[in-house]
């Protein structure tokens, strides 16, 4: 399943790198992740290709645990 998440608090390339690294730690491959950042609104749009529901839950939990970001 393909899923798109909006993330509050993202504003630069370092944010993208951190989110990708955290997703890789929970078993989500880099090549299945696409992230766009709207720096003016401090939001990111994360698209995950071929993700299972359990992986999605882990991804949301991990992103929210970082403190600076919140999945909307």
N, C-alpha and C positions, 0 to 999 in steps of 0.2 A: 504494500500500500504506500502511496505517496502522501506525505503530510507537510503542511506549511504552518510554521509557528511565528508569531510576532514576539520580539524580545525587546523589552524596555531597557535602556541603559547602555546600548551599544553606540559607539561614535567613531571608531577608527579601525585601522587594519589590525592593531594589536588585539582588539576585542574579538575580531574574527578568528585570529590565530588561537586565542585562549579557548574560545568556544569549540573550535575544531579539535583542539588537543583534549579537552574534557570529554567530548563525544567519543573520541578514539579510545579513551580510557574505559568507557562503558561498552566497548565493542562495536561501535558504529564506524564503518570504514570511511576514510576521507573522501573517496571517490563517489560516495552516495550523499555528500553534504554540499549544499550551495547556500551561501550567505551573502545578502546585500545589506549595506548599511546606509541609513539616512542620517547623516551627521547633524543636520539642522534640528531634527526632532529626537535625536538620541534613541533611535529605534533600529532594530535589525529584522530582516525577514529571513528565516531559516527554512530551507526546503530540504526534506529528507526523502530520498528515493528508496523504495523497497525496504520499508521499515515495518517490523512487527510491533504489535501493541505493547508488548512488554518492554521492547527497546525504547519505544516512544516515552513510556512512563519513566524509565531510567534517565533518558535524555532531559526531560522536563525537570525531574528532581535534581539532577546534577547541575543544570544551568541555574535553577533557583537557589541552590546551596552556595553559589559563588558570592552571593550578597549584593553585588553591584548590578545584577541583571534579574529581570523578572519576565517569565513567559506569560504573555497576556492571553 
